[in-house]
Amino acid sequence: MRRKLVAGNWKMNGSLSALSELDAIGAAAMAAPGVDVAVAVPFTLIHPAAARAPGLAIGAEDVHEADAGAHTGCVSAAMVREAGAVFTIAGHSERRADQGENSHDAWAKAAAAHRHGLSVILCCGETEAERNAGRAERVVQAQIEKSVPENATADWFTLAYEPRWAIGTGRTPTLDEIAAIHAIARAKLGMMIGDAAAAVRILYGGSVVGDNAGAILATENVDGALVGGASLTAAKFVPIIQAAARL
């Protein structure tokens, strides 16, 4: 039985004062012992967030694939681990689109994170043009094939399906479309890592809010949610945690 995971991604938002939102989020997590709750925050907030919310899994939004070196402005997995992070996101669609990252970059970052004891939420997902062209399934399969480390296991690895066109737009695929991609993703994982794929959690991400979370999280092969804008405040994030707890 795969436990539900509700993970927030603050992106380039937040400040020290915003960390007060973690108080109510942490309380909701404690009230939902059957649900894992995680929040990825900007690098500058990892240490204070981990200190303020010991009951939450605090993570980084990205790491560099190298352990150290001349990479101005980048942060390594070892650095975020030292700051208090227990996981990182890799391969997010905004990194792929805005920073030109590819699936090999996502693979390298996931591998680096694992080397340094971090769990990983690795993202995949198609653009609207790719979906309209009937290529969503092939795109997701290709991203998984090129991004997932060969030693991935459920104790440190989670996959997240995030259709790029649904992120921050208020639009979501139908439940049948979500179920279809998640089934394909699990089958692809099975081809790559064998029986271990059955235990790996696959999250859905893209305009998840309190009103639609229950139906999405009840969909077959959906083991949780990766939440963007709605994770910035307890008022919007807690209802998603509560929806997961009711399942």
C-alpha positions in Angstrom: 0.0 0.0 0.0 1.6 3.3 -1.1 1.1 6.1 1.3 -0.2 9.4 -0.1 2.4 12.2 -0.4 1.3 15.8 -0.7 4.3 18.0 -1.6 4.4 21.7 -2.0 6.8 23.6 -4.3 7.1 27.3 -3.4 9.2 28.2 -6.5 10.7 31.7 -6.3 8.3 32.8 -3.6 8.4 33.2 0.1 10.4 35.1 2.8 11.2 34.5 6.5 7.8 36.0 7.4 6.1 33.5 5.1 7.4 30.6 7.1 4.5 31.2 9.6 2.4 29.4 7.1 4.3 26.2 8.0 2.8 26.2 11.5 -0.7 25.4 10.3 0.6 23.1 7.5 2.6 21.2 10.1 -0.4 20.9 12.4 -2.5 19.5 9.5 0.2 17.0 8.7 0.2 15.8 12.3 -3.6 15.5 12.1 -3.2 13.3 9.0 -0.7 10.5 10.2 -1.5 8.4 7.1 -0.3 11.1 4.7 3.3 12.3 4.1 3.6 16.1 3.7 6.6 17.8 2.2 7.4 21.4 1.2 10.2 22.5 -1.2 11.3 26.0 -0.4 13.9 28.5 -1.9 17.5 27.8 -0.9 17.5 30.7 1.5 14.6 29.3 3.5 15.7 25.7 3.8 17.5 26.1 7.1 14.9 28.3 8.9 12.1 26.2 7.5 13.6 22.9 8.8 14.2 24.5 12.2 10.6 25.9 12.4 8.7 22.8 11.1 10.5 19.6 12.3 7.3 17.6 11.6 7.5 18.4 7.8 9.8 17.1 5.2 11.6 20.3 4.0 13.3 20.1 0.6 15.1 22.0 -2.1 13.5 23.0 -5.4 16.6 22.0 -7.4 20.3 21.0 -7.0 23.3 21.0 -9.2 24.6 17.7 -10.5 28.2 18.3 -9.4 29.3 17.8 -5.9 31.4 21.0 -5.9 33.3 23.2 -8.4 33.3 26.4 -10.4 29.5 26.7 -10.9 28.7 30.3 -9.9 25.2 30.7 -8.4 24.5 26.9 -8.2 23.9 24.9 -5.1 24.9 21.2 -4.6 23.0 18.4 -3.1 25.5 18.2 -0.2 24.9 21.9 0.5 21.1 21.6 0.7 21.4 18.5 2.8 23.7 20.4 5.3 21.1 23.2 5.4 18.4 20.8 6.5 16.8 19.5 3.3 15.7 15.9 3.1 14.7 15.9 -0.5 14.9 17.8 -3.8 12.8 18.2 -6.9 14.6 17.4 -10.2 13.5 17.9 -13.8 10.7 20.3 -13.1 9.0 21.6 -16.3 10.0 25.2 -15.5 13.6 24.2 -15.3 13.3 22.4 -18.6 11.5 25.3 -20.2 13.2 28.3 -18.6 16.7 27.0 -18.0 16.9 24.7 -21.0 17.4 21.5 -18.9 16.9 18.1 -20.5 16.2 14.7 -19.2 19.9 13.8 -18.9 20.3 16.8 -16.6 17.3 15.6 -14.5 18.9 12.1 -14.3 22.3 13.6 -13.2 20.6 15.8 -10.5 18.6 12.8 -9.2 21.7 10.7 -9.0 23.7 13.4 -7.2 20.9 13.9 -4.7 20.8 10.2 -4.0 24.5 10.1 -3.5 24.1 12.7 -0.7 21.2 11.0 1.0 18.4 13.1 -0.4 15.1 11.8 -1.6 14.0 12.9 -5.1 10.8 13.9 -6.7 11.5 13.7 -10.4 9.1 15.4 -12.8 7.9 14.5 -16.3 5.2 15.9 -18.5 4.2 17.0 -22.0 3.5 20.5 -23.5 0.1 21.4 -24.8 1.4 21.1 -28.4 2.7 17.6 -27.7 -0.6 16.6 -26.2 -2.6 18.1 -29.1 -0.4 16.2 -31.5 -1.2 12.9 -29.7 2.4 12.5 -28.4 1.8 12.9 -24.6 2.3 9.2 -23.8 5.5 9.0 -25.9 6.9 12.2 -24.5 6.4 11.0 -20.9 7.8 7.6 -21.6 10.9 9.1 -23.2 11.4 11.5 -20.3 11.1 8.6 -17.8 13.5 6.5 -19.8 16.2 9.2 -19.9 15.6 10.7 -16.4 15.1 7.9 -14.0 18.3 6.5 -12.3 18.7 2.8 -12.8 18.9 2.2 -9.1 15.6 4.0 -8.3 13.6 2.5 -5.4 10.6 3.7 -3.5 12.6 4.5 -0.3 14.2 7.5 -2.0 12.5 8.0 -5.4 9.2 9.5 -6.4 7.9 10.3 -9.9 5.6 13.3 -10.6 3.6 13.7 -13.7 3.0 17.4 -14.4 1.6 18.3 -17.8 3.3 21.6 -18.6 0.1 23.2 -19.9 -1.7 22.6 -16.6 0.9 24.2 -14.3 -0.4 27.5 -12.9 -3.2 27.8 -15.5 -6.2 26.4 -13.6 -6.6 23.7 -16.2 -6.2 20.0 -15.6 -6.5 16.9 -17.7 -9.6 14.8 -17.2 -9.4 12.1 -14.6 -9.3 9.5 -17.3 -6.4 11.3 -19.0 -4.5 11.4 -15.6 -5.2 7.7 -15.0 -3.9 6.8 -18.5 -0.6 8.6 -18.1 0.0 7.3 -14.6 -0.6 3.8 -15.8 1.8 4.2 -18.6 4.3 5.8 -16.3 4.1 2.9 -13.9 4.5 0.4 -16.7 7.5 2.2 -18.0 9.1 2.2 -14.6 8.4 -1.5 -14.4 10.3 -2.0 -17.6 13.3 -0.1 -16.1 13.5 -1.1 -12.5 11.4 -4.3 -12.4 9.2 -5.2 -9.4 10.5 -2.2 -7.4 8.2 0.0 -9.6 5.1 -1.3 -7.8 6.1 0.6 -4.6 7.2 3.9 -6.3 4.8 6.7 -5.7 3.6 8.7 -8.7 2.3 12.1 -8.0 0.1 14.3 -10.1 0.9 18.0 -10.4 -0.7 20.9 -12.3 -3.4 23.2 -10.8 -4.2 21.0 -7.9 -6.4 22.8 -5.4 -8.7 21.8 -2.5 -11.8 21.6 -4.8 -10.3 19.0 -7.2 -7.8 17.3 -4.9 -10.1 14.5 -3.7 -11.1 13.3 -7.1 -7.6 13.5 -8.5 -6.0 11.7 -5.5 -8.7 9.0 -5.7 -7.7 8.2 -9.3 -5.9 4.9 -9.9 -2.1 5.1 -9.7 -2.2 8.6 -8.3 -0.3 8.4 -5.0 -0.3 12.1 -4.1 0.1 15.6 -5.5 2.9 18.0 -6.3 1.4 21.4 -5.6 2.6 24.8 -6.7 0.7 28.0 -6.0 -1.8 26.4 -3.6 1.1 25.4 -1.3 2.1 29.0 -0.5 -0.6 29.4 2.2 -2.0 27.0 4.7 -5.5 28.1 3.8 -5.1 26.6 0.3 -2.7 23.8 1.1 -4.3 22.2 4.1 -7.5 21.3 2.3 -5.4 19.2 -0.1 -3.7 17.4 2.8 -7.2 16.8 4.3 -8.5 15.4 1.0 -5.6 12.9 1.0 -6.3 11.9 4.6 -9.9 11.0 3.7 -8.9 8.4 1.2 
